[in-house]
Amino acid sequence: MPRIPEVDPEQAPPRVRATLDAQRQTFGAPLKNHLLYAHNEHLFKGARGMWAALDRSGLDGSLSALVNRRVAFLVGCVF
């Protein structure tokens, strides 16, 4: 069980809800990390910005995944 409860997508601000709805369409459910980021709209926007920048960068998917792991390591994420 996560230490921080997930945000109810129906209670999220409209811009956040739109992203969570798009994830539901693509993946079948909103991504768990985004349900945590959604507690703070600015944090959510920043995290989405990182993913959007990686998508637009033209990096190969595996290199993009390595960038993500490195960022996670630098900020102390154990996942």
GUTI-860341 format. One record per atom (N, C-alpha, C, O): residue number from 1; residue in one letter; atom name; x, y, z. Coordinates in nm, 3 decimals. Atoms other than C-alpha are relative to their C-alpha. Layout:
BEGIN
NODE | n | res | atom | c1 | c2 | c3
NODE | NUM | A | CA | X | Y | Z;
...
! end
This chain:
BEGIN
NODE | n | res | atom | c1 | c2 | c3
NODE | 1 | M | N | 0.084 | -0.117 | 0.000;
NODE | 1 | M | CA | 0.000 | 0.000 | 0.000;
NODE | 1 | M | C | 0.089 | 0.124 | 0.000;
NODE | 1 | M | O | 0.184 | 0.132 | 0.078;
NODE | 2 | P | N | -0.082 | -0.122 | 0.001;
NODE | 2 | P | CA | 0.141 | 0.343 | -0.089;
NODE | 2 | P | C | -0.022 | 0.082 | 0.125;
NODE | 2 | P | O | -0.129 | 0.080 | 0.185;
NODE | 3 | R | N | 0.011 | -0.086 | -0.118;
NODE | 3 | R | CA | 0.212 | 0.583 | 0.194;
NODE | 3 | R | C | -0.084 | 0.124 | -0.028;
NODE | 3 | R | O | -0.144 | 0.180 | 0.063;
NODE | 4 | I | N | 0.080 | -0.115 | 0.039;
NODE | 4 | I | CA | 0.044 | 0.864 | 0.002;
NODE | 4 | I | C | -0.119 | -0.053 | -0.079;
NODE | 4 | I | O | -0.101 | -0.126 | -0.176;
NODE | 5 | P | N | 0.115 | 0.050 | 0.074;
NODE | 5 | P | CA | -0.311 | 0.794 | -0.111;
NODE | 5 | P | C | -0.007 | 0.060 | -0.139;
NODE | 5 | P | O | 0.031 | 0.175 | -0.161;
NODE | 6 | E | N | 0.015 | -0.047 | 0.137;
NODE | 6 | E | CA | -0.382 | 0.822 | -0.481;
NODE | 6 | E | C | -0.116 | 0.099 | -0.009;
NODE | 6 | E | O | -0.210 | 0.093 | 0.069;
NODE | 7 | V | N | 0.107 | -0.096 | 0.025;
NODE | 7 | V | CA | -0.596 | 1.107 | -0.611;
NODE | 7 | V | C | -0.113 | -0.070 | -0.074;
NODE | 7 | V | O | -0.089 | -0.152 | -0.162;
NODE | 8 | D | N | 0.115 | 0.048 | 0.075;
NODE | 8 | D | CA | -0.946 | 1.020 | -0.724;
NODE | 8 | D | C | -0.004 | 0.079 | -0.130;
NODE | 8 | D | O | -0.020 | 0.201 | -0.126;
NODE | 9 | P | N | -0.004 | -0.073 | 0.127;
NODE | 9 | P | CA | -0.933 | 1.106 | -1.097;
NODE | 9 | P | C | -0.122 | 0.090 | -0.022;
NODE | 9 | P | O | -0.111 | 0.194 | -0.087;
NODE | 10 | E | N | 0.120 | -0.082 | 0.017;
NODE | 10 | E | CA | -1.289 | 1.240 | -1.082;
NODE | 10 | E | C | 0.007 | 0.130 | 0.080;
NODE | 10 | E | O | -0.065 | 0.225 | 0.050;
NODE | 11 | Q | N | -0.016 | -0.119 | -0.083;
NODE | 11 | Q | CA | -1.179 | 1.495 | -0.819;
NODE | 11 | Q | C | 0.118 | 0.087 | -0.043;
NODE | 11 | Q | O | 0.142 | 0.193 | 0.014;
NODE | 12 | A | N | -0.118 | -0.073 | 0.046;
NODE | 12 | A | CA | -0.869 | 1.609 | -1.008;
NODE | 12 | A | C | -0.041 | 0.124 | -0.079;
NODE | 12 | A | O | -0.150 | 0.129 | -0.136;
NODE | 13 | P | N | 0.028 | -0.118 | 0.083;
NODE | 13 | P | CA | -0.849 | 1.952 | -1.174;
NODE | 13 | P | C | -0.020 | -0.042 | -0.147;
NODE | 13 | P | O | 0.033 | -0.145 | -0.189;
NODE | 14 | P | N | 0.034 | 0.039 | 0.138;
NODE | 14 | P | CA | -0.977 | 1.949 | -1.536;
NODE | 14 | P | C | 0.121 | -0.036 | -0.087;
NODE | 14 | P | O | 0.115 | -0.134 | -0.161;
NODE | 15 | R | N | -0.116 | 0.032 | 0.085;
NODE | 15 | R | CA | -0.630 | 1.959 | -1.702;
NODE | 15 | R | C | 0.065 | -0.131 | 0.041;
NODE | 15 | R | O | 0.110 | -0.208 | -0.044;
NODE | 16 | V | N | -0.057 | 0.126 | -0.050;
NODE | 16 | V | CA | -0.503 | 1.677 | -1.481;
NODE | 16 | V | C | -0.092 | -0.115 | -0.039;
NODE | 16 | V | O | -0.046 | -0.220 | -0.084;
NODE | 17 | R | N | 0.097 | 0.103 | 0.033;
NODE | 17 | R | CA | -0.822 | 1.478 | -1.536;
NODE | 17 | R | C | 0.007 | -0.038 | -0.148;
NODE | 17 | R | O | -0.009 | -0.155 | -0.183;
NODE | 18 | A | N | -0.011 | 0.029 | 0.144;
NODE | 18 | A | CA | -0.781 | 1.509 | -1.914;
NODE | 18 | A | C | 0.117 | -0.095 | -0.028;
NODE | 18 | A | O | 0.104 | -0.187 | -0.109;
NODE | 19 | T | N | -0.116 | 0.088 | 0.018;
NODE | 19 | T | CA | -0.436 | 1.348 | -1.893;
NODE | 19 | T | C | -0.030 | -0.139 | 0.055;
NODE | 19 | T | O | 0.002 | -0.240 | -0.009;
NODE | 20 | L | N | 0.033 | 0.130 | -0.059;
NODE | 20 | L | CA | -0.560 | 1.073 | -1.661;
NODE | 20 | L | C | -0.101 | -0.075 | -0.086;
NODE | 20 | L | O | -0.093 | -0.197 | -0.098;
NODE | 21 | D | N | 0.097 | 0.063 | 0.090;
NODE | 21 | D | CA | -0.853 | 1.006 | -1.897;
NODE | 21 | D | C | 0.070 | -0.055 | -0.125;
NODE | 21 | D | O | 0.036 | -0.163 | -0.173;
NODE | 22 | A | N | -0.075 | 0.047 | 0.116;
NODE | 22 | A | CA | -0.612 | 0.980 | -2.191;
NODE | 22 | A | C | 0.080 | -0.125 | 0.035;
NODE | 22 | A | O | 0.089 | -0.217 | -0.047;
NODE | 23 | Q | N | -0.073 | 0.120 | -0.042;
NODE | 23 | Q | CA | -0.402 | 0.730 | -1.994;
NODE | 23 | Q | C | -0.096 | -0.118 | 0.014;
NODE | 23 | Q | O | -0.060 | -0.231 | -0.019;
NODE | 24 | R | N | 0.100 | 0.107 | -0.013;
NODE | 24 | R | CA | -0.717 | 0.531 | -1.920;
NODE | 24 | R | C | -0.032 | -0.058 | -0.139;
NODE | 24 | R | O | -0.046 | -0.179 | -0.155;
NODE | 25 | Q | N | 0.028 | 0.046 | 0.136;
NODE | 25 | Q | CA | -0.787 | 0.514 | -2.293;
NODE | 25 | Q | C | 0.116 | -0.082 | -0.057;
NODE | 25 | Q | O | 0.095 | -0.182 | -0.125;
NODE | 26 | T | N | -0.119 | 0.066 | 0.055;
NODE | 26 | T | CA | -0.431 | 0.410 | -2.376;
NODE | 26 | T | C | 0.037 | -0.127 | 0.076;
NODE | 26 | T | O | 0.066 | -0.230 | 0.015;
NODE | 27 | F | N | -0.053 | 0.108 | -0.082;
NODE | 27 | F | CA | -0.340 | 0.183 | -2.085;
NODE | 27 | F | C | -0.106 | -0.079 | 0.077;
NODE | 27 | F | O | -0.075 | -0.180 | 0.139;
NODE | 28 | G | N | 0.106 | 0.067 | -0.073;
NODE | 28 | G | CA | -0.677 | 0.083 | -1.938;
NODE | 28 | G | C | -0.024 | 0.058 | 0.139;
NODE | 28 | G | O | -0.127 | 0.030 | 0.201;
NODE | 29 | A | N | 0.012 | -0.065 | -0.131;
NODE | 29 | A | CA | -0.620 | 0.287 | -1.620;
NODE | 29 | A | C | 0.104 | 0.111 | 0.006;
NODE | 29 | A | O | 0.205 | 0.105 | -0.064;
NODE | 30 | P | N | -0.103 | -0.102 | -0.017;
NODE | 30 | P | CA | -0.436 | 0.602 | -1.513;
NODE | 30 | P | C | 0.126 | -0.062 | 0.060;
NODE | 30 | P | O | 0.119 | -0.157 | 0.139;
NODE | 31 | L | N | -0.125 | 0.051 | -0.054;
NODE | 31 | L | CA | -0.070 | 0.542 | -1.436;
NODE | 31 | L | C | 0.012 | 0.037 | 0.148;
NODE | 31 | L | O | -0.021 | 0.149 | 0.188;
NODE | 32 | K | N | -0.005 | -0.019 | -0.146;
NODE | 32 | K | CA | -0.007 | 0.503 | -1.062;
NODE | 32 | K | C | 0.082 | 0.122 | 0.041;
NODE | 32 | K | O | 0.042 | 0.197 | 0.129;
NODE | 33 | N | N | -0.082 | -0.114 | -0.040;
NODE | 33 | N | CA | 0.272 | 0.759 | -1.045;
NODE | 33 | N | C | -0.071 | 0.132 | -0.027;
NODE | 33 | N | O | -0.054 | 0.228 | 0.048;
NODE | 34 | H | N | 0.073 | -0.122 | 0.031;
NODE | 34 | H | CA | 0.049 | 1.019 | -1.209;
NODE | 34 | H | C | -0.112 | 0.027 | 0.101;
NODE | 34 | H | O | -0.148 | 0.142 | 0.126;
NODE | 35 | L | N | 0.103 | -0.017 | -0.104;
NODE | 35 | L | CA | -0.221 | 0.957 | -0.947;
NODE | 35 | L | C | 0.062 | 0.058 | 0.127;
NODE | 35 | L | O | -0.009 | 0.119 | 0.208;
NODE | 36 | L | N | -0.069 | -0.063 | -0.113;
NODE | 36 | L | CA | 0.038 | 1.060 | -0.689;
NODE | 36 | L | C | 0.043 | 0.143 | -0.033;
NODE | 36 | L | O | 0.028 | 0.234 | 0.048;
NODE | 37 | Y | N | -0.038 | -0.135 | 0.043;
NODE | 37 | Y | CA | 0.173 | 1.357 | -0.887;
NODE | 37 | Y | C | -0.120 | 0.094 | 0.004;
NODE | 37 | Y | O | -0.104 | 0.214 | 0.027;
NODE | 38 | A | N | 0.121 | -0.082 | 0.012;
NODE | 38 | A | CA | -0.187 | 1.480 | -0.918;
NODE | 38 | A | C | -0.037 | 0.071 | 0.130;
NODE | 38 | A | O | -0.125 | 0.157 | 0.129;
NODE | 39 | H | N | 0.025 | -0.074 | -0.124;
NODE | 39 | H | CA | -0.183 | 1.592 | -0.553;
NODE | 39 | H | C | 0.041 | 0.145 | -0.013;
NODE | 39 | H | O | -0.011 | 0.232 | 0.057;
NODE | 40 | N | N | -0.049 | -0.136 | 0.019;
NODE | 40 | N | CA | 0.002 | 1.899 | -0.674;
NODE | 40 | N | C | 0.004 | 0.026 | -0.150;
NODE | 40 | N | O | 0.083 | -0.035 | -0.222;
NODE | 41 | E | N | 0.010 | -0.024 | 0.145;
NODE | 41 | E | CA | -0.089 | 2.040 | -1.015;
NODE | 41 | E | C | 0.132 | 0.046 | -0.061;
NODE | 41 | E | O | 0.161 | 0.013 | -0.176;
NODE | 42 | H | N | -0.128 | -0.047 | 0.052;
NODE | 42 | H | CA | 0.252 | 2.208 | -1.053;
NODE | 42 | H | C | 0.098 | -0.117 | -0.015;
NODE | 42 | H | O | 0.170 | -0.126 | -0.114;
NODE | 43 | L | N | -0.084 | 0.119 | 0.009;
NODE | 43 | L | CA | 0.436 | 1.883 | -0.980;
NODE | 43 | L | C | -0.045 | -0.088 | -0.116;
NODE | 43 | L | O | 0.037 | -0.140 | -0.192;
NODE | 44 | F | N | 0.056 | 0.079 | 0.110;
NODE | 44 | F | CA | 0.204 | 1.701 | -1.220;
NODE | 44 | F | C | 0.045 | 0.059 | -0.134;
NODE | 44 | F | O | 0.089 | -0.014 | -0.223;
NODE | 45 | K | N | -0.039 | -0.067 | 0.124;
NODE | 45 | K | CA | 0.278 | 1.957 | -1.491;
NODE | 45 | K | C | 0.150 | -0.020 | -0.027;
NODE | 45 | K | O | 0.189 | -0.044 | -0.141;
NODE | 46 | G | N | -0.143 | 0.021 | 0.017;
NODE | 46 | G | CA | 0.654 | 1.924 | -1.431;
NODE | 46 | G | C | 0.034 | -0.142 | -0.044;
NODE | 46 | G | O | 0.118 | -0.161 | -0.133;
NODE | 47 | A | N | -0.026 | 0.140 | 0.036;
NODE | 47 | A | CA | 0.650 | 1.545 | -1.450;
NODE | 47 | A | C | -0.046 | -0.026 | -0.144;
NODE | 47 | A | O | 0.025 | -0.091 | -0.221;
NODE | 48 | R | N | 0.049 | 0.016 | 0.137;
NODE | 48 | R | CA | 0.439 | 1.555 | -1.766;
NODE | 48 | R | C | 0.092 | 0.071 | -0.098;
NODE | 48 | R | O | 0.114 | 0.023 | -0.209;
NODE | 49 | G | N | -0.093 | -0.072 | 0.086;
NODE | 49 | G | CA | 0.679 | 1.812 | -1.908;
NODE | 49 | G | C | 0.124 | -0.081 | -0.030;
NODE | 49 | G | O | 0.174 | -0.081 | -0.143;
NODE | 50 | M | N | -0.117 | 0.085 | 0.023;
NODE | 50 | M | CA | 0.971 | 1.575 | -1.859;
NODE | 50 | M | C | -0.031 | -0.108 | -0.102;
NODE | 50 | M | O | 0.046 | -0.132 | -0.195;
NODE | 51 | W | N | 0.037 | 0.108 | 0.094;
NODE | 51 | W | CA | 0.788 | 1.293 | -2.038;
NODE | 51 | W | C | -0.024 | 0.055 | -0.140;
NODE | 51 | W | O | 0.014 | -0.008 | -0.238;
NODE | 52 | A | N | 0.025 | -0.060 | 0.131;
NODE | 52 | A | CA | 0.676 | 1.523 | -2.319;
NODE | 52 | A | C | 0.133 | 0.036 | -0.068;
NODE | 52 | A | O | 0.150 | 0.015 | -0.188;
NODE | 53 | A | N | -0.130 | -0.034 | 0.056;
NODE | 53 | A | CA | 1.033 | 1.648 | -2.365;
NODE | 53 | A | C | 0.074 | -0.125 | -0.048;
NODE | 53 | A | O | 0.136 | -0.122 | -0.154;
NODE | 54 | L | N | -0.063 | 0.125 | 0.043;
NODE | 54 | L | CA | 1.164 | 1.292 | -2.380;
NODE | 54 | L | C | -0.065 | -0.053 | -0.127;
NODE | 54 | L | O | 0.004 | -0.101 | -0.217;
NODE | 55 | D | N | 0.070 | 0.046 | 0.120;
NODE | 55 | D | CA | 0.897 | 1.202 | -2.636;
NODE | 55 | D | C | 0.039 | 0.082 | -0.122;
NODE | 55 | D | O | 0.058 | 0.028 | -0.231;
NODE | 56 | R | N | -0.034 | -0.089 | 0.111;
NODE | 56 | R | CA | 0.983 | 1.505 | -2.852;
NODE | 56 | R | C | 0.149 | -0.004 | -0.036;
NODE | 56 | R | O | 0.188 | 0.041 | -0.144;
NODE | 57 | S | N | -0.144 | -0.005 | 0.020;
NODE | 57 | S | CA | 1.359 | 1.454 | -2.818;
NODE | 57 | S | C | 0.049 | -0.087 | -0.115;
NODE | 57 | S | O | 0.157 | -0.065 | -0.169;
NODE | 58 | G | N | -0.043 | 0.092 | 0.105;
NODE | 58 | G | CA | 1.371 | 1.177 | -3.074;
NODE | 58 | G | C | 0.093 | -0.109 | 0.051;
NODE | 58 | G | O | 0.146 | -0.188 | -0.027;
NODE | 59 | L | N | -0.085 | 0.106 | -0.056;
NODE | 59 | L | CA | 1.568 | 0.957 | -2.834;
NODE | 59 | L | C | -0.066 | -0.135 | -0.021;
NODE | 59 | L | O | -0.188 | -0.148 | -0.019;
NODE | 60 | D | N | 0.046 | 0.137 | 0.007;
NODE | 60 | D | CA | 1.537 | 0.586 | -2.883;
NODE | 60 | D | C | -0.070 | -0.035 | 0.131;
NODE | 60 | D | O | -0.031 | 0.015 | 0.236;
NODE | 61 | G | N | 0.077 | 0.036 | -0.119;
NODE | 61 | G | CA | 1.288 | 0.431 | -2.638;
NODE | 61 | G | C | 0.086 | -0.055 | 0.112;
NODE | 61 | G | O | 0.062 | -0.024 | 0.229;
NODE | 62 | S | N | -0.084 | 0.057 | -0.105;
NODE | 62 | S | CA | 1.557 | 0.237 | -2.454;
NODE | 62 | S | C | 0.089 | 0.108 | 0.063;
NODE | 62 | S | O | 0.114 | 0.104 | 0.184;
NODE | 63 | L | N | -0.081 | -0.109 | -0.055;
NODE | 63 | L | CA | 1.774 | 0.549 | -2.415;
NODE | 63 | L | C | -0.088 | 0.090 | 0.087;
NODE | 63 | L | O | -0.043 | 0.139 | 0.191;
NODE | 64 | S | N | 0.094 | -0.078 | -0.080;
NODE | 64 | S | CA | 1.470 | 0.739 | -2.291;
NODE | 64 | S | C | -0.024 | -0.066 | 0.135;
NODE | 64 | S | O | -0.032 | 0.003 | 0.237;
NODE | 65 | A | N | 0.019 | 0.073 | -0.126;
NODE | 65 | A | CA | 1.416 | 0.468 | -2.029;
NODE | 65 | A | C | 0.123 | 0.015 | 0.090;
NODE | 65 | A | O | 0.109 | 0.026 | 0.211;
NODE | 66 | L | N | -0.122 | -0.020 | -0.079;
NODE | 66 | L | CA | 1.781 | 0.504 | -1.919;
NODE | 66 | L | C | 0.004 | 0.140 | 0.060;
NODE | 66 | L | O | 0.045 | 0.157 | 0.174;
NODE | 67 | V | N | 0.007 | -0.137 | -0.053;
NODE | 67 | V | CA | 1.735 | 0.880 | -1.882;
NODE | 67 | V | C | -0.095 | 0.003 | 0.118;
NODE | 67 | V | O | -0.065 | 0.063 | 0.221;
NODE | 68 | N | N | 0.098 | 0.004 | -0.109;
NODE | 68 | N | CA | 1.428 | 0.814 | -1.669;
NODE | 68 | N | C | 0.059 | -0.065 | 0.125;
NODE | 68 | N | O | 0.039 | -0.015 | 0.236;
NODE | 69 | R | N | -0.062 | 0.068 | -0.115;
NODE | 69 | R | CA | 1.620 | 0.571 | -1.447;
NODE | 69 | R | C | 0.105 | 0.089 | 0.066;
NODE | 69 | R | O | 0.117 | 0.091 | 0.189;
NODE | 70 | R | N | -0.105 | -0.086 | -0.054;
NODE | 70 | R | CA | 1.906 | 0.818 | -1.408;
NODE | 70 | R | C | -0.063 | 0.115 | 0.081;
NODE | 70 | R | O | -0.016 | 0.148 | 0.190;
NODE | 71 | V | N | 0.069 | -0.106 | -0.073;
NODE | 71 | V | CA | 1.669 | 1.099 | -1.308;
NODE | 71 | V | C | -0.054 | -0.056 | 0.132;
NODE | 71 | V | O | -0.042 | 0.008 | 0.236;
NODE | 72 | A | N | 0.053 | 0.062 | -0.122;
NODE | 72 | A | CA | 1.503 | 0.863 | -1.059;
NODE | 72 | A | C | 0.111 | -0.020 | 0.102;
NODE | 72 | A | O | 0.092 | 0.006 | 0.221;
NODE | 73 | F | N | -0.114 | 0.020 | -0.090;
NODE | 73 | F | CA | 1.844 | 0.778 | -0.913;
NODE | 73 | F | C | 0.045 | 0.132 | 0.062;
NODE | 73 | F | O | 0.071 | 0.140 | 0.182;
NODE | 74 | L | N | -0.046 | -0.131 | -0.048;
NODE | 74 | L | CA | 1.943 | 1.144 | -0.886;
NODE | 74 | L | C | -0.091 | 0.062 | 0.104;
NODE | 74 | L | O | -0.046 | 0.136 | 0.191;
NODE | 75 | V | N | 0.095 | -0.057 | -0.098;
NODE | 75 | V | CA | 1.629 | 1.234 | -0.694;
NODE | 75 | V | C | -0.028 | -0.097 | 0.115;
NODE | 75 | V | O | -0.111 | -0.068 | 0.201;
NODE | 76 | G | N | 0.014 | 0.092 | -0.111;
NODE | 76 | G | CA | 1.656 | 0.931 | -0.467;
NODE | 76 | G | C | -0.117 | -0.095 | -0.007;
NODE | 76 | G | O | -0.157 | -0.153 | 0.094;
NODE | 77 | C | N | 0.113 | 0.093 | 0.015;
NODE | 77 | C | CA | 1.369 | 0.727 | -0.609;
NODE | 77 | C | C | 0.053 | -0.143 | 0.003;
NODE | 77 | C | O | 0.145 | -0.177 | -0.071;
NODE | 78 | V | N | -0.046 | 0.139 | -0.012;
NODE | 78 | V | CA | 1.410 | 0.363 | -0.511;
NODE | 78 | V | C | -0.060 | -0.092 | -0.105;
NODE | 78 | V | O | -0.021 | -0.209 | -0.113;
NODE | 79 | F | N | 0.061 | 0.082 | 0.104;
NODE | 79 | F | CA | 1.198 | 0.238 | -0.798;
NODE | 79 | F | C | 0.079 | 0.012 | -0.126;
NODE | 79 | F | O | 0.044 | -0.049 | -0.227;
! end
